[in-house]
Amino acid sequence: DAETWFCDGRNCWYRALGLAIMLRSGIGNRIQEMESNIQEAFDSSKVSDEYYALELVDLMAKFRLGKDRSGDIAEKLRLLAQAFERDGDLSRAQEYFNSSSTWYKFAGDKIKSIEMTVCHAEALVKEAIVCTATEQPNNMLAASLYERAIHVFRTIPKTERPSFKVDERIDELNRSMNNANQLSLNEMRVISSGEIDITHMIEYAKSAV
C-alpha cells in the first residue's frame, strides 16, 4: 500500500525488479507476477494516496512494464489529475497530467497525449493566477509559472498546434508573463544594513600580491 511504499517499499521493488530482470531465464514467471501486483496496486490507488500512483507508473516505465495496458493507465492518471485539479492541488495535477500524456503516447494515442499536455500547461497557468489573486501577490513566481507553461506548450509538435490554438495561447501567456515580470519589480524591497568595515580584507589582499 501507499504507506509501505513510502517507508521502504519503493526501494525493495526497484531492487527486486532489477534482480529479476538480471536473472530472467531462471526465475520462471516471477516478473509477470510482480508486474501484476504493481498494476493491481495502481488500479486501487486513489487521490488520498497522493504521489503513490505516479511512483508506481514511474516504476513500470523504468522496467518497461504495463505497456499492454498503456491506455488504461493513461486514463487512470488523467482521472487522478482532474481530481487533484478540482481539489486545488495544482502541483500534483500538473505531474499527473504530464504522466498521463506520456502513457497515452505509449498507447499510440497522439491526440489524447497532446490534450494532456495542454491540461498540464493550463494547470500551470491556473497556479500562476492563484499566485496573483492573494492579498500579497507573488508576481515573480507567477511569471516563472507562465514561463513553464509556455515551455510545455512548445513541446507540442508544430503540425498539431493549430488544432489546439497553441501559438495563440503562447502569445497570450507571453503577455501575461511580461506583465507579471513588470509587477514583480514593485514587490522588491530594499534591504539596508549598517556600515561594514572591510579594511582587513583590503590589507590581506594587498599582502597577498
C-alpha positions in Angstrom: 0.0 0.0 0.0 1.0 3.7 -0.1 2.2 3.8 3.5 4.5 0.8 3.0 5.7 2.2 -0.4 6.9 5.5 1.1 8.6 3.8 4.0 10.9 1.4 2.2 8.6 -0.4 -0.3 9.8 1.7 -3.2 13.5 0.6 -2.8 12.5 -3.0 -2.3 10.5 -3.1 -5.6 13.3 -1.4 -7.5 15.9 -3.9 -6.2 13.6 -6.9 -6.7 12.7 -6.0 -10.3 16.4 -5.2 -11.1 17.4 -8.6 -9.8 14.6 -10.4 -11.5 15.5 -8.9 -14.9 19.2 -9.9 -14.4 18.1 -13.5 -13.7 15.3 -13.5 -16.2 15.8 -17.0 -17.6 16.0 -18.7 -14.2 13.0 -17.3 -12.3 10.0 -18.6 -14.2 7.1 -16.2 -14.4 8.1 -14.1 -11.4 8.4 -10.9 -13.4 4.8 -11.3 -14.7 3.6 -11.9 -11.1 5.4 -8.8 -9.9 4.0 -6.8 -12.8 0.5 -8.0 -12.0 1.0 -6.9 -8.3 2.2 -3.5 -9.3 -0.7 -3.0 -11.7 -3.2 -4.1 -9.0 -1.8 -1.6 -6.6 -2.0 1.1 -9.3 -5.6 0.2 -10.1 -6.6 0.6 -6.4 -4.7 3.8 -5.9 -6.7 7.0 -5.1 -6.3 10.7 -4.6 -5.6 10.4 -0.9 -2.5 8.3 -1.8 -1.0 11.5 -3.3 2.1 10.6 -5.4 1.7 6.8 -4.9 0.1 6.1 -8.4 2.7 8.3 -10.1 5.5 6.5 -8.5 4.1 3.1 -9.5 3.9 4.1 -13.1 7.4 5.5 -13.0 8.5 2.1 -11.8 6.6 0.4 -14.6 8.1 2.8 -17.2 11.6 2.2 -15.9 11.3 -1.6 -16.3 9.2 -1.4 -19.4 6.1 -3.0 -17.7 2.4 -2.3 -18.3 2.8 -1.5 -22.0 -0.1 -3.7 -23.0 -2.3 -1.6 -20.6 -0.9 1.8 -21.5 -4.3 3.3 -22.5 -5.9 2.2 -19.2 -3.0 3.5 -17.2 -3.1 6.9 -19.1 -6.9 7.2 -18.4 -6.5 6.5 -14.7 -3.7 9.1 -14.5 -6.0 11.6 -16.3 -8.8 11.0 -13.8 -6.5 11.4 -10.9 -5.0 14.6 -12.4 -8.5 16.1 -12.8 -9.4 15.1 -9.2 -6.3 16.9 -7.9 -7.1 19.9 -10.0 -10.7 20.1 -8.6 -9.2 19.9 -5.1 -6.9 22.8 -5.9 -3.8 20.7 -5.7 -2.4 22.1 -8.9 1.2 20.9 -8.4 0.1 17.2 -8.3 -2.4 17.8 -11.1 0.5 19.0 -13.3 2.6 16.0 -12.7 -0.3 13.6 -13.2 -1.3 15.3 -16.5 2.3 15.1 -17.7 2.5 11.4 -16.8 -0.9 10.7 -18.5 0.4 12.4 -21.6 3.4 10.0 -21.6 1.3 6.9 -21.2 -1.1 8.0 -23.9 2.0 8.3 -26.1 3.0 4.8 -25.2 -0.6 3.7 -26.2 -0.2 5.3 -29.6 -2.9 7.9 -28.9 -1.2 11.1 -30.1 -4.3 13.3 -29.8 -5.0 12.4 -26.2 -1.3 12.8 -25.4 -1.4 16.3 -26.7 -4.7 17.0 -24.8 -3.0 16.0 -21.6 0.0 18.3 -22.4 -2.4 21.2 -22.9 -4.0 20.3 -19.5 -0.6 20.2 -17.9 0.2 23.7 -19.3 -3.2 25.1 -18.3 -2.7 23.8 -14.7 0.5 25.8 -14.5 -1.4 28.9 -15.7 -4.1 28.3 -13.0 -1.3 28.2 -10.4 0.1 31.4 -11.7 -3.3 33.1 -11.4 -3.6 31.8 -7.8 -0.3 33.4 -7.0 -1.5 36.8 -8.1 -5.0 36.6 -6.5 -4.0 36.9 -2.9 -3.6 39.9 -0.6 0.2 39.6 -1.0 0.6 38.6 -4.7 3.8 36.8 -5.8 4.2 38.0 -9.4 7.7 36.8 -9.6 6.5 33.2 -9.0 3.6 33.8 -11.4 6.0 34.9 -14.1 8.0 31.7 -13.6 4.9 29.6 -13.9 3.8 31.3 -17.0 7.2 30.7 -18.5 7.0 27.0 -17.6 3.5 26.8 -19.2 4.9 28.3 -22.4 7.7 25.8 -22.4 5.1 22.9 -22.0 3.0 24.3 -24.9 6.1 24.4 -27.1 6.7 20.7 -26.7 3.6 20.2 -28.9 4.6 19.5 -32.5 4.1 22.4 -34.8 1.9 20.4 -37.1 -0.5 19.7 -34.3 -0.6 23.2 -32.8 -3.4 24.8 -35.0 -5.9 22.2 -33.8 -5.3 23.3 -30.2 -4.6 27.0 -31.0 -1.3 26.6 -29.2 0.6 29.5 -30.9 -2.2 32.0 -30.0 -2.1 30.7 -26.4 1.6 31.1 -26.2 1.2 34.8 -27.3 -1.3 35.3 -24.6 0.9 33.8 -22.0 3.9 35.8 -23.1 1.9 38.9 -22.4 0.8 37.6 -19.0 4.4 36.7 -18.2 5.7 40.1 -19.2 3.0 41.8 -17.1 3.9 39.7 -14.1 7.6 40.4 -14.5 6.8 44.1 -14.6 4.6 43.9 -11.5 7.2 41.9 -9.7 9.5 44.9 -9.7 7.1 46.6 -7.3 7.4 43.6 -4.9 11.1 44.0 -4.5 12.3 45.5 -1.2 15.5 47.4 -0.4 17.4 45.8 2.4 19.8 48.1 4.2 22.4 47.4 6.9 25.0 49.3 8.8 28.4 50.1 7.5 30.7 47.1 7.1 34.4 47.6 7.7 36.4 45.6 5.1 39.7 47.2 5.9 41.2 43.9 7.0 40.2 42.3 3.7 41.8 45.0 1.7 45.0 44.7 3.7 45.0 41.0 3.3 44.6 41.3 -0.4 47.5 43.8 -0.6 49.8 41.5 1.4 49.0 38.5 -0.9 50.2 40.4 -4.1 
